[in-house]
Amino acid sequence: MISLPELIEVPLDSLSPLGTNPRSMDRAGRERLDRSLTTFGLYKPIVIWRDPESGKLVILAGNQRAELLRERGEATVRASLFEGTRSEAMILALRDNNEDGEWQWDDLSTYL
């Protein structure tokens, strides 16, 4: 049986975006996400990963949510720490980006 990692409280300022994110979100999508956060809270935790090269905590899943929380003035976020290789982290980030936003096809081709 797979065990899920515990959620940890992390300062939003300590998190970095993944870099090239092959998804973007237009204004309408951001408004939908903002309404969802207001209505349901952060029911889907942000997933982070410690990049072994830089030592930074990188957001694999939840970049848009983290950005909106920062804009709202939140200081911390509950996150799940993914422990895996760079390749596994990139695959996880890609798999998570299937619900919201729009694909940036040029970025996606470089990402893959």
A tleap script that builds the chain and sets N, CA, C and O, in Angstrom:
source leaprc.protein.ff14SB
mol = sequence {
  NMET ILE SER LEU PRO GLU LEU ILE GLU VAL
  PRO LEU ASP SER LEU SER PRO LEU GLY THR
  ASN PRO ARG SER MET ASP ARG ALA GLY ARG
  GLU ARG LEU ASP ARG SER LEU THR THR PHE
  GLY LEU TYR LYS PRO ILE VAL ILE TRP ARG
  ASP PRO GLU SER GLY LYS LEU VAL ILE LEU
  ALA GLY ASN GLN ARG ALA GLU LEU LEU ARG
  GLU ARG GLY GLU ALA THR VAL ARG ALA SER
  LEU PHE GLU GLY THR ARG SER GLU ALA MET
  ILE LEU ALA LEU ARG ASP ASN ASN GLU ASP
  GLY GLU TRP GLN TRP ASP ASP LEU SER THR
  TYR CLEU
}
set mol.1.N position { 0.829 -1.171 0.000 }
set mol.1.CA position { 0.000 0.000 0.000 }
set mol.1.C position { 0.879 1.242 0.000 }
set mol.1.O position { 1.878 1.298 0.716 }
set mol.2.N position { 0.512 2.231 -0.795 }
set mol.2.CA position { 1.255 3.479 -0.884 }
set mol.2.C position { 0.861 4.371 0.285 }
set mol.2.O position { -0.324 4.556 0.559 }
set mol.3.N position { 1.848 4.919 0.968 }
set mol.3.CA position { 1.538 5.845 2.050 }
set mol.3.C position { 1.696 7.269 1.539 }
set mol.3.O position { 2.644 7.584 0.820 }
set mol.4.N position { 0.768 8.110 1.915 }
set mol.4.CA position { 0.805 9.503 1.497 }
set mol.4.C position { 1.657 10.306 2.458 }
set mol.4.O position { 1.624 10.064 3.665 }
set mol.5.N position { 2.424 11.263 1.942 }
set mol.5.CA position { 3.238 12.083 2.827 }
set mol.5.C position { 2.356 12.999 3.680 }
set mol.5.O position { 1.254 13.381 3.287 }
set mol.6.N position { 2.873 13.331 4.844 }
set mol.6.CA position { 2.156 14.262 5.704 }
set mol.6.C position { 2.190 15.648 5.087 }
set mol.6.O position { 3.104 15.993 4.338 }
set mol.7.N position { 1.177 16.431 5.416 }
set mol.7.CA position { 1.173 17.820 4.985 }
set mol.7.C position { 2.007 18.632 5.971 }
set mol.7.O position { 1.923 18.443 7.185 }
set mol.8.N position { 2.812 19.536 5.422 }
set mol.8.CA position { 3.646 20.398 6.252 }
set mol.8.C position { 3.289 21.850 5.963 }
set mol.8.O position { 2.861 22.185 4.858 }
set mol.9.N position { 3.464 22.698 6.950 }
set mol.9.CA position { 3.217 24.133 6.797 }
set mol.9.C position { 4.508 24.779 6.304 }
set mol.9.O position { 5.561 24.633 6.925 }
set mol.10.N position { 4.419 25.499 5.175 }
set mol.10.CA position { 5.603 26.064 4.544 }
set mol.10.C position { 5.356 27.547 4.252 }
set mol.10.O position { 4.274 27.905 3.788 }
set mol.11.N position { 6.337 28.411 4.512 }
set mol.11.CA position { 6.179 29.814 4.132 }
set mol.11.C position { 6.084 29.940 2.608 }
set mol.11.O position { 6.906 29.381 1.883 }
set mol.12.N position { 5.086 30.668 2.133 }
set mol.12.CA position { 4.915 30.842 0.688 }
set mol.12.C position { 6.144 31.489 0.057 }
set mol.12.O position { 6.492 31.182 -1.083 }
set mol.13.N position { 6.804 32.384 0.796 }
set mol.13.CA position { 7.988 33.058 0.263 }
set mol.13.C position { 9.169 32.117 0.060 }
set mol.13.O position { 10.124 32.470 -0.632 }
set mol.14.N position { 9.119 30.921 0.653 }
set mol.14.CA position { 10.229 29.980 0.512 }
set mol.14.C position { 10.073 29.092 -0.725 }
set mol.14.O position { 10.957 28.293 -1.032 }
set mol.15.N position { 8.942 29.232 -1.438 }
set mol.15.CA position { 8.659 28.356 -2.574 }
set mol.15.C position { 8.976 29.036 -3.893 }
set mol.15.O position { 8.700 30.221 -4.081 }
set mol.16.N position { 9.554 28.275 -4.794 }
set mol.16.CA position { 9.872 28.768 -6.139 }
set mol.16.C position { 8.993 28.057 -7.153 }
set mol.16.O position { 8.622 26.899 -6.958 }
set mol.17.N position { 8.654 28.756 -8.248 }
set mol.17.CA position { 7.928 28.057 -9.319 }
set mol.17.C position { 8.848 27.047 -9.982 }
set mol.17.O position { 10.071 27.141 -9.872 }
set mol.18.N position { 8.263 26.096 -10.659 }
set mol.18.CA position { 9.021 25.040 -11.323 }
set mol.18.C position { 9.946 25.594 -12.398 }
set mol.18.O position { 10.965 24.977 -12.709 }
set mol.19.N position { 9.621 26.709 -12.953 }
set mol.19.CA position { 10.384 27.267 -14.062 }
set mol.19.C position { 9.457 27.322 -15.248 }
set mol.19.O position { 8.474 28.063 -15.235 }
set mol.20.N position { 9.748 26.559 -16.260 }
set mol.20.CA position { 8.855 26.526 -17.410 }
set mol.20.C position { 7.638 25.698 -17.061 }
set mol.20.O position { 7.719 24.482 -16.889 }
set mol.21.N position { 6.522 26.370 -16.963 }
set mol.21.CA position { 5.257 25.691 -16.694 }
set mol.21.C position { 4.506 25.626 -18.014 }
set mol.21.O position { 4.185 26.669 -18.585 }
set mol.22.N position { 4.219 24.435 -18.512 }
set mol.22.CA position { 3.571 24.330 -19.816 }
set mol.22.C position { 2.085 24.664 -19.787 }
set mol.22.O position { 1.369 24.361 -20.741 }
set mol.23.N position { 1.614 25.279 -18.714 }
set mol.23.CA position { 0.216 25.698 -18.622 }
set mol.23.C position { 0.168 27.166 -18.222 }
set mol.23.O position { 1.060 27.667 -17.537 }
set mol.24.N position { -0.866 27.834 -18.652 }
set mol.24.CA position { -1.119 29.193 -18.199 }
set mol.24.C position { -2.598 29.291 -17.888 }
set mol.24.O position { -3.373 28.399 -18.234 }
set mol.25.N position { -2.985 30.363 -17.242 }
set mol.25.CA position { -4.383 30.525 -16.875 }
set mol.25.C position { -4.814 31.939 -17.258 }
set mol.25.O position { -4.159 32.918 -16.900 }
set mol.26.N position { -5.915 32.032 -17.984 }
set mol.26.CA position { -6.432 33.345 -18.356 }
set mol.26.C position { -7.218 33.943 -17.187 }
set mol.26.O position { -7.380 33.303 -16.147 }
set mol.27.N position { -7.696 35.159 -17.364 }
set mol.27.CA position { -8.401 35.865 -16.298 }
set mol.27.C position { -9.615 35.079 -15.800 }
set mol.27.O position { -9.836 34.970 -14.594 }
set mol.28.N position { -10.399 34.535 -16.729 }
set mol.28.CA position { -11.595 33.775 -16.337 }
set mol.28.C position { -11.212 32.545 -15.509 }
set mol.28.O position { -11.887 32.217 -14.533 }
set mol.29.N position { -10.144 31.876 -15.895 }
set mol.29.CA position { -9.675 30.714 -15.144 }
set mol.29.C position { -9.206 31.100 -13.756 }
set mol.29.O position { -9.486 30.396 -12.785 }
set mol.30.N position { -8.492 32.217 -13.652 }
set mol.30.CA position { -8.039 32.691 -12.339 }
set mol.30.C position { -9.224 33.054 -11.459 }
set mol.30.O position { -9.213 32.789 -10.257 }
set mol.31.N position { -10.244 33.659 -12.052 }
set mol.31.CA position { -11.438 34.014 -11.283 }
set mol.31.C position { -12.155 32.759 -10.784 }
set mol.31.O position { -12.635 32.726 -9.651 }
set mol.32.N position { -12.227 31.725 -11.630 }
set mol.32.CA position { -12.840 30.458 -11.203 }
set mol.32.C position { -12.051 29.843 -10.054 }
set mol.32.O position { -12.626 29.374 -9.072 }
set mol.33.N position { -10.724 29.851 -10.188 }
set mol.33.CA position { -9.878 29.299 -9.146 }
set mol.33.C position { -10.019 30.113 -7.856 }
set mol.33.O position { -10.079 29.541 -6.768 }
set mol.34.N position { -10.071 31.419 -7.970 }
set mol.34.CA position { -10.234 32.284 -6.801 }
set mol.34.C position { -11.561 31.990 -6.094 }
set mol.34.O position { -11.609 31.906 -4.867 }
set mol.35.N position { -12.637 31.833 -6.874 }
set mol.35.CA position { -13.943 31.496 -6.282 }
set mol.35.C position { -13.883 30.127 -5.602 }
set mol.35.O position { -14.452 29.939 -4.527 }
set mol.36.N position { -13.205 29.192 -6.221 }
set mol.36.CA position { -13.077 27.855 -5.642 }
set mol.36.C position { -12.337 27.913 -4.312 }
set mol.36.O position { -12.743 27.265 -3.348 }
set mol.37.N position { -11.250 28.687 -4.253 }
set mol.37.CA position { -10.512 28.821 -2.997 }
set mol.37.C position { -11.370 29.470 -1.921 }
set mol.37.O position { -11.295 29.100 -0.750 }
set mol.38.N position { -12.186 30.441 -2.326 }
set mol.38.CA position { -13.071 31.107 -1.371 }
set mol.38.C position { -14.135 30.142 -0.870 }
set mol.38.O position { -14.433 30.106 0.324 }
set mol.39.N position { -14.700 29.369 -1.767 }
set mol.39.CA position { -15.800 28.465 -1.414 }
set mol.39.C position { -15.326 27.217 -0.683 }
set mol.39.O position { -15.896 26.841 0.340 }
set mol.40.N position { -14.290 26.577 -1.202 }
set mol.40.CA position { -13.878 25.265 -0.694 }
set mol.40.C position { -12.565 25.265 0.078 }
set mol.40.O position { -12.224 24.274 0.724 }
set mol.41.N position { -11.836 26.355 0.017 }
set mol.41.CA position { -10.510 26.384 0.636 }
set mol.41.C position { -9.512 25.618 -0.218 }
set mol.41.O position { -9.796 25.280 -1.367 }
set mol.42.N position { -8.370 25.354 0.338 }
set mol.42.CA position { -7.310 24.640 -0.381 }
set mol.42.C position { -7.486 23.146 -0.136 }
set mol.42.O position { -6.759 22.543 0.653 }
set mol.43.N position { -8.473 22.555 -0.831 }
set mol.43.CA position { -8.770 21.134 -0.621 }
set mol.43.C position { -7.772 20.227 -1.333 }
set mol.43.O position { -7.660 19.048 -0.996 }
set mol.44.N position { -7.064 20.750 -2.291 }
set mol.44.CA position { -6.042 19.986 -3.007 }
set mol.44.C position { -4.698 20.618 -2.657 }
set mol.44.O position { -4.387 21.715 -3.121 }
set mol.45.N position { -3.897 19.926 -1.836 }
set mol.45.CA position { -2.669 20.565 -1.354 }
set mol.45.C position { -1.677 20.854 -2.468 }
set mol.45.O position { -1.668 20.197 -3.509 }
set mol.46.N position { -0.862 21.830 -2.226 }
set mol.46.CA position { 0.250 22.138 -3.114 }
set mol.46.C position { 1.291 21.040 -2.913 }
set mol.46.O position { 1.507 20.582 -1.791 }
set mol.47.N position { 1.928 20.623 -3.990 }
set mol.47.CA position { 2.969 19.600 -3.906 }
set mol.47.C position { 4.305 20.274 -4.195 }
set mol.47.O position { 4.467 20.957 -5.206 }
set mol.48.N position { 5.252 20.071 -3.293 }
set mol.48.CA position { 6.563 20.692 -3.448 }
set mol.48.C position { 7.639 19.615 -3.488 }
set mol.48.O position { 7.411 18.467 -3.108 }
set mol.49.N position { 8.810 20.013 -3.956 }
set mol.49.CA position { 9.945 19.098 -4.105 }
set mol.49.C position { 11.215 19.899 -3.864 }
set mol.49.O position { 11.330 21.031 -4.332 }
set mol.50.N position { 12.163 19.328 -3.145 }
set mol.50.CA position { 13.440 20.014 -2.933 }
set mol.50.C position { 14.377 19.667 -4.086 }
set mol.50.O position { 14.783 18.516 -4.251 }
set mol.51.N position { 14.709 20.674 -4.874 }
set mol.51.CA position { 15.631 20.499 -5.991 }
set mol.51.C position { 17.021 20.230 -5.415 }
set mol.51.O position { 17.578 21.083 -4.724 }
set mol.52.N position { 17.588 19.048 -5.695 }
set mol.52.CA position { 18.888 18.715 -5.102 }
set mol.52.C position { 20.025 19.609 -5.603 }
set mol.52.O position { 21.033 19.760 -4.912 }
set mol.53.N position { 19.883 20.193 -6.774 }
set mol.53.CA position { 20.946 21.048 -7.311 }
set mol.53.C position { 20.962 22.420 -6.645 }
set mol.53.O position { 22.021 22.922 -6.269 }
set mol.54.N position { 19.773 23.027 -6.500 }
set mol.54.CA position { 19.705 24.376 -5.940 }
set mol.54.C position { 19.361 24.388 -4.452 }
set mol.54.O position { 19.617 25.373 -3.760 }
set mol.55.N position { 18.782 23.294 -3.964 }
set mol.55.CA position { 18.333 23.248 -2.580 }
set mol.55.C position { 17.006 23.948 -2.351 }
set mol.55.O position { 16.490 23.954 -1.234 }
set mol.56.N position { 16.446 24.545 -3.413 }
set mol.56.CA position { 15.189 25.292 -3.289 }
set mol.56.C position { 13.998 24.352 -3.226 }
set mol.56.O position { 14.015 23.257 -3.787 }
set mol.57.N position { 12.957 24.808 -2.525 }
set mol.57.CA position { 11.674 24.114 -2.555 }
set mol.57.C position { 10.918 24.606 -3.776 }
set mol.57.O position { 10.648 25.800 -3.912 }
set mol.58.N position { 10.581 23.690 -4.654 }
set mol.58.CA position { 9.964 24.012 -5.934 }
set mol.58.C position { 8.522 23.513 -5.939 }
set mol.58.O position { 8.244 22.402 -5.488 }
set mol.59.N position { 7.619 24.325 -6.442 }
set mol.59.CA position { 6.219 23.916 -6.538 }
set mol.59.C position { 6.045 23.038 -7.770 }
set mol.59.O position { 6.263 23.488 -8.894 }
set mol.60.N position { 5.655 21.793 -7.560 }
set mol.60.CA position { 5.372 20.884 -8.676 }
set mol.60.C position { 3.908 20.961 -9.082 }
set mol.60.O position { 3.575 20.857 -10.263 }
set mol.61.N position { 3.049 21.141 -8.111 }
set mol.61.CA position { 1.611 21.174 -8.354 }
set mol.61.C position { 1.004 22.268 -7.478 }
set mol.61.O position { 1.081 22.215 -6.250 }
set mol.62.N position { 0.404 23.254 -8.126 }
set mol.62.CA position { -0.259 24.312 -7.372 }
set mol.62.C position { 0.337 25.692 -7.539 }
set mol.62.O position { 0.127 26.559 -6.691 }
set mol.63.N position { 1.076 25.918 -8.615 }
set mol.63.CA position { 1.660 27.246 -8.833 }
set mol.63.C position { 0.604 28.345 -8.855 }
set mol.63.O position { 0.795 29.403 -8.254 }
set mol.64.N position { -0.508 28.102 -9.543 }
set mol.64.CA position { -1.567 29.121 -9.629 }
set mol.64.C position { -2.218 29.337 -8.262 }
set mol.64.O position { -2.512 30.472 -7.885 }
set mol.65.N position { -2.441 28.258 -7.525 }
set mol.65.CA position { -3.030 28.374 -6.184 }
set mol.65.C position { -2.101 29.150 -5.269 }
set mol.65.O position { -2.549 30.020 -4.523 }
set mol.66.N position { -0.804 28.843 -5.319 }
set mol.66.CA position { 0.167 29.553 -4.480 }
set mol.66.C position { 0.200 31.036 -4.830 }
set mol.66.O position { 0.271 31.885 -3.941 }
set mol.67.N position { 0.151 31.347 -6.107 }
set mol.67.CA position { 0.168 32.750 -6.537 }
set mol.67.C position { -1.053 33.501 -6.002 }
set mol.67.O position { -0.928 34.619 -5.503 }
set mol.68.N position { -2.223 32.888 -6.105 }
set mol.68.CA position { -3.435 33.531 -5.587 }
set mol.68.C position { -3.373 33.687 -4.069 }
set mol.68.O position { -3.794 34.715 -3.538 }
set mol.69.N position { -2.858 32.689 -3.371 }
set mol.69.CA position { -2.739 32.794 -1.913 }
set mol.69.C position { -1.786 33.916 -1.520 }
set mol.69.O position { -2.042 34.633 -0.553 }
set mol.70.N position { -0.680 34.075 -2.266 }
set mol.70.CA position { 0.246 35.185 -2.011 }
set mol.70.C position { -0.468 36.520 -2.207 }
set mol.70.O position { -0.334 37.431 -1.390 }
set mol.71.N position { -1.231 36.628 -3.301 }
set mol.71.CA position { -1.965 37.862 -3.582 }
set mol.71.C position { -2.978 38.176 -2.484 }
set mol.71.O position { -3.269 39.343 -2.222 }
set mol.72.N position { -3.508 37.151 -1.848 }
set mol.72.CA position { -4.476 37.336 -0.756 }
set mol.72.C position { -3.785 37.699 0.559 }
set mol.72.O position { -4.448 37.998 1.552 }
set mol.73.N position { -2.463 37.671 0.560 }
set mol.73.CA position { -1.732 38.030 1.768 }
set mol.73.C position { -1.435 36.877 2.705 }
set mol.73.O position { -1.001 37.088 3.837 }
set mol.74.N position { -1.665 35.660 2.239 }
set mol.74.CA position { -1.357 34.486 3.070 }
set mol.74.C position { 0.163 34.368 3.219 }
set mol.74.O position { 0.907 34.652 2.281 }
set mol.75.N position { 0.607 33.957 4.380 }
set mol.75.CA position { 2.043 33.825 4.631 }
set mol.75.C position { 2.529 32.390 4.471 }
set mol.75.O position { 3.676 32.156 4.088 }
set mol.76.N position { 1.648 31.424 4.767 }
set mol.76.CA position { 2.049 30.020 4.706 }
set mol.76.C position { 1.001 29.216 3.944 }
set mol.76.O position { -0.114 29.676 3.697 }
set mol.77.N position { 1.399 28.002 3.584 }
set mol.77.CA position { 0.495 27.086 2.896 }
set mol.77.C position { 0.821 25.670 3.359 }
set mol.77.O position { 1.971 25.344 3.652 }
set mol.78.N position { -0.211 24.842 3.416 }
set mol.78.CA position { 0.021 23.429 3.709 }
set mol.78.C position { 0.403 22.748 2.402 }
set mol.78.O position { -0.248 22.928 1.373 }
set mol.79.N position { 1.463 21.971 2.466 }
set mol.79.CA position { 1.985 21.347 1.245 }
set mol.79.C position { 2.414 19.919 1.525 }
set mol.79.O position { 2.722 19.542 2.656 }
set mol.80.N position { 2.422 19.152 0.473 }
set mol.80.CA position { 2.910 17.783 0.505 }
set mol.80.C position { 4.305 17.783 -0.116 }
set mol.80.O position { 4.493 18.280 -1.226 }
set mol.81.N position { 5.279 17.226 0.599 }
set mol.81.CA position { 6.654 17.187 0.101 }
set mol.81.C position { 6.875 15.897 -0.675 }
set mol.81.O position { 6.847 14.805 -0.107 }
set mol.82.N position { 7.094 16.034 -1.985 }
set mol.82.CA position { 7.351 14.884 -2.850 }
set mol.82.C position { 8.832 14.550 -2.772 }
set mol.82.O position { 9.685 15.429 -2.900 }
set mol.83.N position { 9.129 13.284 -2.564 }
set mol.83.CA position { 10.519 12.845 -2.524 }
set mol.83.C position { 10.739 11.892 -3.684 }
set mol.83.O position { 10.320 10.735 -3.645 }
set mol.84.N position { 11.388 12.383 -4.695 }
set mol.84.CA position { 11.651 11.583 -5.884 }
set mol.84.C position { 12.743 12.230 -6.715 }
set mol.84.O position { 13.299 13.264 -6.346 }
set mol.85.N position { 13.033 11.613 -7.822 }
set mol.85.CA position { 14.073 12.126 -8.707 }
set mol.85.C position { 13.551 13.334 -9.492 }
set mol.85.O position { 12.352 13.614 -9.496 }
set mol.86.N position { 14.452 14.032 -10.144 }
set mol.86.CA position { 14.060 15.160 -10.996 }
set mol.86.C position { 13.093 14.685 -12.081 }
set mol.86.O position { 12.091 15.346 -12.354 }
set mol.87.N position { 13.387 13.561 -12.689 }
set mol.87.CA position { 12.519 13.025 -13.739 }
set mol.87.C position { 11.122 12.731 -13.193 }
set mol.87.O position { 10.124 13.078 -13.824 }
set mol.88.N position { 11.049 12.101 -12.037 }
set mol.88.CA position { 9.751 11.811 -11.426 }
set mol.88.C position { 9.011 13.095 -11.062 }
set mol.88.O position { 7.793 13.180 -11.213 }
set mol.89.N position { 9.753 14.091 -10.581 }
set mol.89.CA position { 9.144 15.374 -10.221 }
set mol.89.C position { 8.541 16.046 -11.454 }
set mol.89.O position { 7.442 16.596 -11.384 }
set mol.90.N position { 9.246 16.005 -12.574 }
set mol.90.CA position { 8.746 16.622 -13.806 }
set mol.90.C position { 7.488 15.891 -14.305 }
set mol.90.O position { 6.550 16.529 -14.782 }
set mol.91.N position { 7.472 14.577 -14.197 }
set mol.91.CA position { 6.297 13.805 -14.607 }
set mol.91.C position { 5.111 14.124 -13.706 }
set mol.91.O position { 3.992 14.294 -14.189 }
set mol.92.N position { 5.349 14.207 -12.401 }
set mol.92.CA position { 4.275 14.553 -11.478 }
set mol.92.C position { 3.696 15.927 -11.820 }
set mol.92.O position { 2.477 16.101 -11.840 }
set mol.93.N position { 4.560 16.892 -12.085 }
set mol.93.CA position { 4.098 18.244 -12.426 }
set mol.93.C position { 3.258 18.224 -13.700 }
set mol.93.O position { 2.234 18.902 -13.779 }
set mol.94.N position { 3.677 17.465 -14.676 }
set mol.94.CA position { 2.936 17.380 -15.932 }
set mol.94.C position { 1.582 16.716 -15.720 }
set mol.94.O position { 0.578 17.181 -16.260 }
set mol.95.N position { 1.538 15.648 -14.953 }
set mol.95.CA position { 0.274 14.945 -14.702 }
set mol.95.C position { -0.707 15.809 -13.923 }
set mol.95.O position { -1.918 15.706 -14.119 }
set mol.96.N position { -0.187 16.665 -13.034 }
set mol.96.CA position { -1.075 17.513 -12.247 }
set mol.96.C position { -1.727 18.606 -13.091 }
set mol.96.O position { -2.823 19.066 -12.771 }
set mol.97.N position { -1.070 19.017 -14.147 }
set mol.97.CA position { -1.552 20.134 -14.955 }
set mol.97.C position { -2.584 19.713 -15.994 }
set mol.97.O position { -2.475 20.100 -17.157 }
set mol.98.N position { -3.571 18.938 -15.601 }
set mol.98.CA position { -4.538 18.483 -16.594 }
set mol.98.C position { -5.928 19.044 -16.396 }
set mol.98.O position { -6.806 18.779 -17.217 }
set mol.99.N position { -6.171 19.820 -15.324 }
set mol.99.CA position { -7.524 20.288 -15.056 }
set mol.99.C position { -7.748 21.745 -15.412 }
set mol.99.O position { -8.675 22.067 -16.155 }
set mol.100.N position { -6.918 22.620 -14.894 }
set mol.100.CA position { -7.137 24.049 -15.052 }
set mol.100.C position { -6.097 24.638 -15.977 }
set mol.100.O position { -5.015 24.078 -16.156 }
set mol.101.N position { -6.427 25.760 -16.558 }
set mol.101.CA position { -5.470 26.463 -17.397 }
set mol.101.C position { -5.487 25.973 -18.833 }
set mol.101.O position { -6.269 25.104 -19.220 }
set mol.102.N position { -4.607 26.558 -19.588 }
set mol.102.CA position { -4.488 26.249 -21.014 }
set mol.102.C position { -3.064 25.809 -21.303 }
set mol.102.O position { -2.110 26.315 -20.714 }
set mol.103.N position { -2.938 24.874 -22.204 }
set mol.103.CA position { -1.604 24.431 -22.594 }
set mol.103.C position { -0.897 25.506 -23.409 }
set mol.103.O position { -1.493 26.137 -24.282 }
set mol.104.N position { 0.367 25.701 -23.113 }
set mol.104.CA position { 1.251 26.554 -23.900 }
set mol.104.C position { 2.082 25.587 -24.745 }
set mol.104.O position { 3.102 25.071 -24.289 }
set mol.105.N position { 1.642 25.352 -25.962 }
set mol.105.CA position { 2.191 24.268 -26.766 }
set mol.105.C position { 3.686 24.384 -27.002 }
set mol.105.O position { 4.387 23.372 -26.984 }
set mol.106.N position { 4.200 25.602 -27.225 }
set mol.106.CA position { 5.645 25.757 -27.417 }
set mol.106.C position { 6.406 25.355 -26.160 }
set mol.106.O position { 7.429 24.674 -26.241 }
set mol.107.N position { 5.905 25.780 -24.985 }
set mol.107.CA position { 6.553 25.423 -23.727 }
set mol.107.C position { 6.447 23.924 -23.460 }
set mol.107.O position { 7.386 23.308 -22.955 }
set mol.108.N position { 5.311 23.350 -23.797 }
set mol.108.CA position { 5.126 21.922 -23.572 }
set mol.108.C position { 6.122 21.104 -24.396 }
set mol.108.O position { 6.671 20.116 -23.909 }
set mol.109.N position { 6.350 21.512 -25.625 }
set mol.109.CA position { 7.284 20.752 -26.468 }
set mol.109.C position { 8.701 20.804 -25.901 }
set mol.109.O position { 9.431 19.817 -25.996 }
set mol.110.N position { 9.104 21.928 -25.318 }
set mol.110.CA position { 10.439 22.002 -24.709 }
set mol.110.C position { 10.474 21.252 -23.399 }
set mol.110.O position { 11.491 20.661 -23.034 }
set mol.111.N position { 9.362 21.276 -22.696 }
set mol.111.CA position { 9.262 20.592 -21.401 }
set mol.111.C position { 9.486 19.094 -21.592 }
set mol.111.O position { 10.220 18.459 -20.835 }
set mol.112.N position { 8.841 18.548 -22.611 }
set mol.112.CA position { 8.952 17.109 -22.855 }
set mol.112.C position { 10.324 16.775 -23.411 }
set mol.112.O position { 10.612 15.610 -23.683 }
savepdb mol mol.pdb
quit
